[in-house]
Amino acid sequence: MDVAKLIIVFASCLLMFTSCCHSSSHFNKQSTSLFIFGDSLFDPGNNNYINTTISLQANFTPYGISYFHPPSGRFSNGRVIPDFIAEFASLPLIPAYFNPQNREYSYGANFASGGSGALVETVPGLVMDLKSQLRCFGDLRKQLRKRLGDEKTEHMLADAVYLLSSGNNDYLSLVSNNNSIYHNYTNEQYVKMVVGNMTRVIKGIHKRGGRKFGILTTMPLACCPGIRAFQVGNTNCNQQLGILTSLHNQILSKKLKKLEKKLDGFKYANFDISTAVSNRMKNPSKYGFKVSDSACCGSGPFRGINSCGGKRGIKEFELCDNINDYVFFDALHPTEVANRQYAKLFWNGDSNVTTPYNLKTLFQGEQL
């Protein structure tokens, strides 16, 4: 199975200044900032501004076709999950930290980099890994202290919400043999390293003033179009990916519970995006979709080959007629409609989808 490109699929196949949208679900508290860390599920276009390859970028059509003109660099046809969270919290779109035009961070910053993992060895040298994103947050904190003063900065950071999506690329990388140095590790050992690195970053954010966290589980990578396209017979899921991601979500859940007891003021919302996506893949019509086994944009079986846009080595690609009918835009990334659904669950879902709090509760700061 040629999954060697799938780390890039998730990066390339897993900006910014627009007016703030409003809806009846908004919580009107504009002072709460939002800081975002992670991979291509959250990247608003940071990879446009770092030394990387076109395979790790999405700043060309048809990416962004439903909302951003020109394309922003988001790995979707429109907005991604943090964009909707910002909308629900009555915030503007949170800017990409690496965009050189950005000098104002009153509402927060987005450090996420498509292709990045919790491990430095995941796509090394071409992305901003999670540890590097933490370092950038530390640099921004110093800038804020100079501009706002220590007291205002610490209040801002303590009141802010921090979103994190990581781990997906670490597992894609292992399965695609990119992380061959880890092949002698057991699945559990490898997952504990990934979760351990995530934990260190969470602790690092906490040390720098963060208290309220929104954290995603991994995606259900094993059965996504970009994985199934390379399976024998194109029908089966990847068993190893299924084991790794399931184990990750279990270990992460236990670790977060321990952090809540250990770290002063630490509160979190752990969103089970794995189940949310799986539900829509199994029963798309229940959630307003028509197609869940194929991507809207790409080529090959299930349009799961990473060719969307024709700039990643394969010029020919297909684009579906009605993007809103699809759960997946490309091989591993959700459509804008799906992203909005996931963001709503993250924002005000019950304990079946986000535990022990949801993001609306964290933004309100009540009963914590």
N, C-alpha and C positions, 0 to 999 in steps of 0.2 A: 504494500500500500504506500503510494507516494504522498505521505502526509508532511513531507519536508516543507512544503509551502504553506501548510495550514497554520503554522504560527504566524505567518505573514497574512494568511487569510483572516485570522482573527484580528490581526493588527490592521490589515488592509481590508480584509473581508470581515473582523471583530474590532461661529466665531462671533459672530460675536456681536457687534454693537447694533442691536435692534431695540425697538421700544418694548417696554415691559407689557405683557399681556395680562389680562385679569379675568377671573371667572368666579363663580359663586363659591368655589371651594377654597378660595384664597384665605390665608390668615394674614391680616393686615398688621404686620410688624416689621417695618422696613429696616429697623436697626440691626436685625440679626443677619450676620454675614454667613457666607457659604464657601467652604474650601473643599476642593475636589481632588482626589488622588486616584490613580489607577491606570486602566488599559483602554483599548479602543471602544469599549462600551461607553466610556465617559469622555474620551478625547474630543475637544472642541476644535482641534486644528493645531495643537502644539507641534505635531510632527512636520508641519509646514516650515518651521523655523529652526529645526535642528539638523545636524548633518546625518542624513539617513538616505534611504532609497525610495524610489517611486512605489515600490511594492508595499511600503509601510505608510503610504499616504493615501488620502481620499479627497484631494482638492481638485477633482476633475469630474465632469458630468459622466454618468447621471447621478452621482452622489450629490445630495442636497437639492435635487431637482424639485422637490415639493415645497421647499421653504427658503433656501439660501441661494441667492443669485449675486455673484458667482458662488460656486461651492465653497464651503467653509473649511473643509477638511474633516468633517464628521463622517463616521462610517455608517451612514444611513442615507435614506432619501430625504431626510429632514432632521428634525430635532432629536436629541438623545435624552436619556433619562434625567440627567442633572438640569437640562433646560426646562423640563416640565416641573421639576421640584422647585426651581427658582421661580417659575410662574406661580405655582401654588402658594409660595411664601411671599408673593408680591415683590419679588426682586427682579432686576433686569437679568438678561443672560450673563452668566459669569464668564469673564474673558479668559482666553488662553494666556497663561503666565508668560510664555515665550514669545508672544507677539510683541515685537519691538515698539509698536505704537502704544502699547498699554503702559500707562504710568499711574493710573488711578485704581486703587483696590479697595474702595470704600465698602463694596458689597462682597468682597472675597476674591478668590482666584482659583483657576483650574490648572492643575499641574499634570493631569493625566496624559499618557503617551501611548498611542497605539502600538501594540506588540510588546509592551513592557510586562515584566513579571515581578514577583516578589524576590526571585533569585537574580543576582547580577549576571549569572551565566545564561539567562534566557535572552536571546538575541543581543549579545553583548556588543557595545559600541555603536549601535544603531538606534537605540531608544533611551528614554530616561527611565531607568528602573525605579522601583519604589523607594529605595534608599536615597537615590539622587533627588527624587521628588521631595522627600523629607528635608534634604539639605537646602533645596530651593525655598521651601516653606520657612526654614530658619533664617535664610537671607531676607525674605520678605518681612519677617517679624522684626528684624533689625531696622529695616527701612521704615516700617510703621512706627517703631519706637522713636525714631529720629523726627518723624513728621508729626505724630500725635502726642508723643510723650509716653512715659512708661505706664501710667495709670490708665489712660484711655485705651492704650493698646491691649493691656492685659484684660480689661473689661470686655473689649471687642472680641478677643480670642476665646475668652471663657464663655461668652454668650453665643458664639458661632456654632454652626453645625458642620461636621466633617464627613464627607462621603468617601467611600473606599470600595473599589472593585479590583480585585487582584486574584491571581492563581490560575486563571484560565490558560494563559500562554505558557506557564510553567509546565502544565500537563500536556498541552499540545506539543511543546518542545520535546518533552521526554518521549512521547509516543512516536514522534517523527525522527527520533535518533539524534536530534540536535544537542541534547544534553547527555551525550554518551558517557561522560565522566560519572554520571549517577546511575548507570545501569546495574551496578553491583549492589545498589541499595534495594531494600524491600519497598513495596508500595507504601507501607506505613512509615518507614524511615523518611522516604522522600516527601510525603505529605507533611510530616511533622516539621521538616526543614522549611517547606513553603509557608505553613501556618506560623512557624516560629519567626520567620522574617517579617511576616505581616504584623505579628504581635509586637516586634521590636519597633516597627514604624508607628504603630498605634501608641505605644508607650512614649515614643519620641514626640509625637504630636501632643500627648498629654503633658509631657514635661515642659513643653513650650506654651502651655496654657489651654489646650483643647480639652473639653469635657463631654461633648455630645457628639456621638458618632452614628452614622448610617452606613451599614456594611452589607454588601451583597454576598450571597453564596455564589458558587461557580455556576456557569450556564450548564445545561444538560448537553454537553459537547458530544457525547457518544453517538447521538442519533441525529445530529444536525445535518443539513444537506451537504455541507462541505466535508463531513466525515464519511457519510454513507456513500458519497460519490466514488470513494476510493476503496470501499469494501468489496470483497469478492461477491459478485452477483448483484452488487449495488442495493442490497435490501437490508442487510444486517447492520446493527449498531457495533461500535468498537468496544469490545468487552473491557479492555484495560482502562480506557478512558472512563467508562462507567464506574469501574471500581475506584479509580483515583478521585474522581469528582465527588462521589458519594462519601468516601472516606474523609475527604477535605471538609465537606459540609458538616459532618459529625464532629470532627476534631475542632473545627473553628467554633462551633456552637459551645462546646465544653470550655474552650479557652476564653471566650467572651464572658461566660458566667464567672470564671475565676478572676478575670480582670475587673469585673464589676465589684467584687468583694475586696480586691487588692488596691485598686487605684482610687484615690480621693475624688469624689464627685463624678466618676465615670458612669455615663448612661449611654445606652445604645439601642438602635433598631437594627435587627438582623433580618434582612428581607430575603425570603426564599424564592429568588427568581428562578431557580431550577425547576421547582414545582409549577410555578406560574407559566413558564415556557412549555414545559411538558404537557400541561393541561391543554394548551392551545394547539400543540402538535397532535394530540390524540383526538381532540374534539373541536376542530376549528370553528364550525358553524355556531357553536354555543357562544363564541366570543366575537362573532361578526366577521369571521374570515372564511375564505373558500379553499385556500391552498396552504398546507402546512408542511408538506413533505419536500417541496421544491422552493428554491429561492426565486425571487423576482428577477434578479440580474446575475448573469454568469453564463456558463456554457457547460456542456457535458451532462452526465446523469444528474438529475435534480437541479440543474444549473449550479452545481456545487463546485465547479472548477473556478479558480480565482481569476476570472477574466473581465469582471465588471468594469466598464470604462475603456477596455482595450489598450491599456497602457502598462500592463504587467507581464509582457512577454507574449501574450495571446491577444491579437487584435480583434478577432471575431468574438462577439458575445450577443446574448439575447436579453431583451428587456421586456418584461410582462406588460400587458395592456393596462391593467388596473392595479396599481401598487397596493392600494388599500385592501385588496383581497388576500394579501400574503402576510404570513407571520414573519418570514425572513426576507430582507431586502437582498443581501448577498449570502454567501455560503454559511455565515455564522452570525451575522448581525441583524437585529430586528428592524422592521420598517418603523417609520415614525408613528403610525397608528398603534403598533404593538408597544413601542416605547412609552407612549402616553398611558396605555393600560397598566404597564408595569409600574410607572411612576405613581399612578393613582393608588395602587396597592401599597406601595412603599410609603406613600404620604398618609393615608388614613385607613389602611387595611387592618383587619382584626388579628388576633393572636394566631390564627391559622396560617398567616402569610408573613407577618412581621412581629418579632418578639424581642424583648418584652414590651417595647414601646413601638409606636410608629413615628414617622418624621414630624407629623403635625404636632404631636405631643412634645417632641423635643424642641421644635421651634417656639411653641407656646411657653414652654418652660414651667408649666403648671403640673402639680402633683408628681414632681420628680423627687 
